[in-house]
Amino acid sequence: ETSIKKQVQTHEKNLDYVEYRIVRKDGSVRWVDDYGRFVHTKDFGNVYYVFIRDITENHFNMEENRRRMEVIAGLSIDYTTIYLLNLDTGSMYPYRQESERFRNIEKEIEGKTGEEFNWKEIFKIYAQRYVLPEDKMLYMQETMAPRIKKRLEKENSYVVTYRCLNGDKKITYMEMFIAHIGSEESGLHVVMGYRNVTEQILNVQKELANKLNMEMELEREKKANEIKSSFLFNISHDIRTPMNAIMGFTDLAIRHIEEPEHLKEYLNRVKESNQHMLALIDDLLEMSRIDYGRIEIKPEPCSLMENV
């Protein structure tokens, strides 16, 4: 009411405009626009009369168009090529066209930017000419009307990634975004956006490769530690054997120090065990030098019989 009074007072013809919803007797909600005019008559004094019009369809169409434009505006930030498609009529309208490939195809079929094209024909030529052979089937399937309709029944939008082959034989990763923007009597309308995502894909691949290398390095380090632990366990057990022999035969030698024949035998056993232990200690030192990179290991053929 305050708005109506303000409009009437400020408008030179005492007019006002209001848009609102009403509930009909059957319970349905309708949008109406309300034009009012305030006049002063000689016979009846102040008179305010109103014209009401049902604008429900127009209102919903405007809301739908606004939503479409929001979707397209959002795509315009990242996607260099954007098409509006009618899946039922096969027509296509280029909203944004920065792809040299699509422009060349459109010129070949004698189209002009701003007019409608047959998207089935354009996408077929595009796939045959630019899409990597291994991805052509994927691209053609994902740009078929039945396939698009089926996917849009489950989700409002989706993304398809495929590869193109450049003239320099380098592979380009492309992303195709498809979103449902409305259904009318004329057909099902979708928006389709294209952009180059090669850099993003390569970065992801690089990150995955680095992560895989780190995991492999950790696994190698883990196995190396396991081998080292196993080696130390075994070498400790091996050292204990000659140590026990040295201690045992030394004790026997002390007990039989007055018996030259027994003493000589025990001392020879001590000497053998000592050499055995020194060999094991040399192996430990060699392992340490390998860990610190002081020894370079080169695989060469050898005879197990000679080295056992």
C-alpha positions in Angstrom: 0.0 0.0 0.0 2.8 2.4 0.8 4.5 1.6 -2.5 1.2 2.2 -4.4 0.7 5.6 -2.8 4.3 6.6 -3.5 4.0 5.5 -7.2 0.7 7.4 -7.6 2.1 10.5 -6.1 5.3 10.5 -8.2 3.9 9.4 -11.5 2.7 12.2 -13.8 -0.4 10.2 -14.7 -1.1 8.8 -11.2 -0.2 5.3 -12.2 1.2 2.4 -10.2 2.3 -1.2 -11.0 2.4 -4.3 -8.7 3.3 -7.9 -9.5 2.1 -10.7 -7.1 0.5 -14.1 -6.7 -3.1 -15.0 -6.2 -4.9 -18.2 -5.2 -7.8 -19.2 -7.3 -10.9 -21.0 -6.1 -9.6 -24.3 -7.5 -6.5 -23.8 -5.3 -4.0 -23.1 -8.1 -1.5 -20.3 -7.7 -1.2 -17.7 -10.5 1.1 -14.8 -11.1 -0.6 -11.5 -12.0 0.5 -8.0 -12.8 -1.7 -5.2 -11.5 -1.9 -1.7 -13.1 -3.7 0.9 -11.1 -4.6 4.5 -11.7 -5.9 7.2 -9.3 -8.2 9.9 -10.7 -10.4 12.7 -9.4 -13.8 13.0 -11.0 -16.3 15.8 -10.7 -19.3 13.5 -10.2 -17.8 10.7 -8.1 -14.8 12.3 -6.4 -11.6 10.2 -6.0 -11.6 7.0 -8.0 -9.0 4.3 -8.1 -9.4 1.6 -10.8 -7.2 -1.5 -11.5 -6.5 -3.8 -14.4 -5.3 -7.3 -13.6 -3.6 -9.6 -16.1 -2.6 -13.3 -15.7 1.2 -13.5 -16.4 1.9 -16.9 -15.0 3.3 -18.4 -18.3 5.3 -15.2 -19.0 6.6 -15.2 -15.5 7.8 -18.8 -15.6 9.4 -18.2 -19.1 11.2 -15.2 -17.7 12.4 -17.2 -14.7 13.5 -20.0 -17.0 15.4 -17.6 -19.3 17.0 -16.0 -16.3 18.2 -19.4 -15.1 19.5 -20.3 -18.5 21.5 -17.1 -18.7 22.9 -17.8 -15.2 24.1 -21.2 -16.4 25.6 -19.8 -19.6 27.2 -16.9 -17.7 28.8 -19.4 -15.3 30.2 -21.4 -18.2 31.5 -18.3 -19.9 34.1 -17.9 -17.1 36.0 -21.2 -17.9 34.7 -22.5 -21.3 36.0 -21.0 -24.5 33.3 -22.4 -26.8 29.7 -22.6 -25.8 26.7 -23.9 -27.8 23.0 -23.9 -27.2 21.5 -27.1 -28.5 17.9 -28.2 -29.2 18.1 -32.0 -29.0 14.8 -32.6 -30.7 15.2 -30.3 -33.8 19.0 -30.8 -34.1 19.6 -27.0 -34.2 22.6 -25.4 -32.6 23.3 -21.7 -31.7 26.9 -20.6 -30.9 26.8 -18.5 -27.8 30.6 -18.2 -27.6 33.0 -19.2 -30.4 36.7 -19.1 -29.7 37.6 -22.5 -31.2 39.3 -22.3 -34.6 38.4 -25.9 -35.2 34.6 -25.4 -34.9 34.8 -22.1 -36.8 36.5 -23.8 -39.7 33.9 -26.6 -39.8 31.1 -24.0 -39.7 32.6 -22.2 -42.6 32.8 -25.4 -44.6 29.1 -26.2 -44.2 28.4 -22.6 -45.2 27.1 -21.3 -41.9 27.6 -18.0 -40.3 28.1 -17.2 -36.6 24.9 -16.1 -35.1 22.7 -18.5 -37.1 21.6 -22.0 -36.2 23.6 -25.0 -37.3 23.0 -28.7 -37.4 25.1 -29.9 -34.4 25.0 -33.6 -35.4 26.9 -32.8 -38.6 29.4 -30.4 -37.0 30.2 -32.9 -34.2 30.6 -35.7 -36.6 33.2 -33.8 -38.7 34.9 -32.6 -35.5 35.3 -36.2 -34.2 36.6 -37.5 -37.5 39.1 -34.7 -38.0 40.4 -33.9 -34.5 39.5 -36.5 -31.8 42.1 -39.1 -31.0 41.1 -42.5 -32.7 40.9 -44.2 -29.4 38.4 -41.6 -28.1 36.2 -41.1 -31.2 33.7 -43.7 -30.2 33.4 -42.2 -26.7 32.9 -38.7 -28.1 30.3 -39.7 -30.7 28.3 -41.7 -28.1 28.3 -38.8 -25.6 27.1 -36.3 -28.2 24.1 -38.4 -29.4 20.7 -37.0 -28.4 19.4 -40.2 -26.8 22.6 -40.6 -24.7 22.4 -36.9 -23.6 18.7 -37.2 -22.7 19.3 -40.4 -20.7 22.1 -38.9 -18.7 20.3 -35.7 -18.0 17.4 -37.7 -16.6 19.6 -38.7 -13.7 21.7 -35.5 -13.3 21.3 -31.8 -14.4 24.8 -31.7 -15.8 27.8 -33.8 -16.5 31.4 -33.7 -17.9 33.1 -35.8 -20.5 36.9 -35.8 -21.0 38.5 -36.9 -24.3 41.7 -36.4 -26.2 42.5 -34.6 -29.5 45.5 -34.9 -31.7 47.1 -31.6 -32.8 48.9 -31.0 -36.1 52.3 -31.4 -34.2 51.1 -34.9 -33.1 50.8 -33.7 -29.5 47.8 -34.8 -27.5 45.4 -32.3 -26.1 42.9 -33.1 -23.3 39.5 -31.5 -23.8 36.6 -31.3 -21.5 33.0 -31.1 -22.7 30.3 -29.9 -20.2 26.6 -30.6 -20.9 23.8 -29.1 -18.8 20.0 -29.1 -19.1 18.6 -25.6 -19.3 14.9 -26.3 -20.0 12.2 -28.1 -22.0 9.7 -26.4 -24.2 7.2 -27.4 -26.9 10.0 -26.8 -29.4 12.2 -29.4 -27.8 14.8 -30.1 -25.0 17.4 -27.4 -24.7 20.9 -28.0 -23.4 24.1 -25.9 -23.2 27.4 -27.5 -24.2 30.7 -26.0 -23.3 34.3 -26.9 -24.4 37.6 -26.1 -22.8 41.2 -27.3 -22.9 42.2 -29.1 -19.7 45.6 -30.4 -20.8 47.5 -28.5 -18.2 45.2 -29.6 -15.4 45.3 -33.2 -16.5 49.1 -33.2 -16.8 49.4 -31.6 -13.4 47.2 -34.3 -11.9 49.2 -37.0 -13.7 52.4 -35.5 -12.4 51.1 -35.4 -8.8 50.0 -39.0 -9.1 53.3 -40.0 -10.5 55.1 -38.2 -7.7 52.9 -39.8 -5.1 53.4 -43.3 -6.7 57.2 -42.7 -6.7 57.1 -41.7 -3.0 55.1 -44.8 -2.2 57.5 -47.0 -4.1 60.5 -45.3 -2.4 58.9 -45.9 1.0 58.1 -49.5 0.1 61.8 -50.0 -1.1 63.0 -48.4 2.1 60.7 -50.6 4.2 61.9 -53.7 2.4 65.5 -52.6 2.8 65.0 -52.1 6.5 63.3 -55.5 6.7 66.3 -57.1 4.9 68.7 -55.2 7.2 66.9 -56.3 10.3 66.8 -59.9 9.1 70.5 -59.7 8.2 71.4 -58.2 11.6 69.4 -61.0 13.3 71.1 -63.7 11.3 74.6 -62.2 11.7 74.1 -61.8 15.4 73.2 -65.5 15.5 76.2 -66.4 13.3 78.6 -64.3 15.5 77.3 -66.0 18.6 78.5 -69.4 17.2 82.2 -68.6 16.9 82.1 -66.6 20.1 80.8 -69.6 22.0 83.5 -71.7 20.3 86.3 -69.3 21.3 85.0 -69.1 24.9 84.6 -72.8 25.1 87.9 -73.9 23.6 89.8 -71.1 25.5 88.3 -72.5 28.7 89.4 -76.0 27.7 92.9 -74.8 26.8 93.2 -73.2 30.3 92.2 -76.5 31.9 94.6 -78.6 29.8 97.5 -76.1 29.7 99.9 -78.8 30.8 98.8 -81.1 28.0 100.6 -79.9 24.8 98.6 -82.0 22.3 95.2 -81.0 23.7 96.3 -77.4 24.1 97.4 -77.2 20.4 94.1 -78.7 19.2 92.1 -76.2 21.4 94.1 -73.2 20.3 93.7 -74.2 16.6 89.9 -74.4 17.1 90.1 -70.9 18.8 92.0 -69.6 15.8 89.5 -71.0 13.3 86.6 -69.5 15.2 88.4 -66.2 15.5 88.9 -66.1 11.7 85.2 -67.0 11.2 84.2 -64.1 13.4 86.5 -61.7 11.7 85.0 -62.6 8.3 81.5 -61.9 9.7 82.7 -58.5 11.1 84.1 -57.7 7.6 80.7 -58.5 6.1 79.1 -56.1 8.6 81.5 -53.3 7.7 80.9 -53.9 4.0 77.1 -53.6 4.6 77.8 -50.3 6.4 79.9 -49.0 3.5 77.1 -50.0 1.0 74.6 -48.0 3.1 76.7 -44.9 3.0 77.3 -45.2 -0.7 81.0 -46.0 -0.4 80.7 -49.2 -2.4 79.2 -49.5 -5.9 77.5 -52.8 -6.5 77.8 -54.2 -10.0 75.8 -57.4 -10.9 78.2 -60.0 -12.6 77.9 -63.7 -13.3 79.5 -65.9 -10.7 79.8 -69.6 -9.7 77.8 -70.3 -6.5 79.9 -73.4 -6.0 83.1 -71.3 -5.9 81.7 -68.7 -3.7 79.9 -70.8 -1.1 
